[in-house]
């Protein structure tokens, strides 16, 4: 490949060597664009043997230039910002270390990039359960919190806040970050800490800057959900921490005394969750319990962060 590729696939990883090997094996059998592509692996301060494994070349996909860079500052957003600085492709396409792309994932993105010249793109994410069966309490309405997304329909421009693109399957024209800025390092997973929201926030900035965002329905990826995400506490913890971030941000320089509107809101949310648990059982009440956890986090963030 003598010229810069159209696409750099950015794969950020932290202490998930077993998962990473599965994802890298899937990328080896990926159908790539005829002009080649770049695979950029960002090792985000891993200490589990990831660096030693990546030092070899057995994982390199054919038809791709493979590179490894290390980002010592922990955090998914920091790793993605490192990829922005290091990528050579006109577009930067992100994949997580616990995902398996469809064989046509990359070529379908490349076709949409070449035809439509968007500023950003996103595609559907389906969920595959590994290491355990899907529990009865994991209702369909909760799958979006473990990455599932599908806006349906054909390829089109996304212009509404209600149709975001998710971090496990989105791409950006690399120069668009000169317009909207990089990922917010305050948001996103931080090692084992269960934070999120960085993908929604950057999508909102894309819309505010009148960027062209393309939905690519045939650029499918599968999120391999492992046992820790099949536990109720994962969802409660996720919402508590997001609420804590929101509360700290909303308070800014105001008094640490939480606003009084939180008291009746928490009371109503708690009553609703309890009544649903009593009336329909524990398998159908987690979403309501997540609302309570979010409000508790909001209050904690307001008072202490």
Secondary structure, DSSP 8 states (H G I E B T S, - for coil): --S--SEEEEEEESS-HHHHHHHHHHHHT----TT-EEEEEEE-S--SSHHHHHTSSTT--TTEEEEEEE--S-SHHHHHHHHHHH--SSEEEEEETTEEE-TTHHHHHHHHHHHH--SEEE--EEEEE-SS---TT--GGGGGGGT-B---SSSEEE-STTS---GGGEEEEGGGHHHH-S--TTSS-BTTB----HHHHHHHHHHHTT--EEE-TT--EEEEE-GGGGSHHHHHHHHHHHHHHHHHHHHTTS-SS--THHHHHHHHHHHHHHHHHHHH-GGG-HHHHHHHHHHHHHHHHHHH-
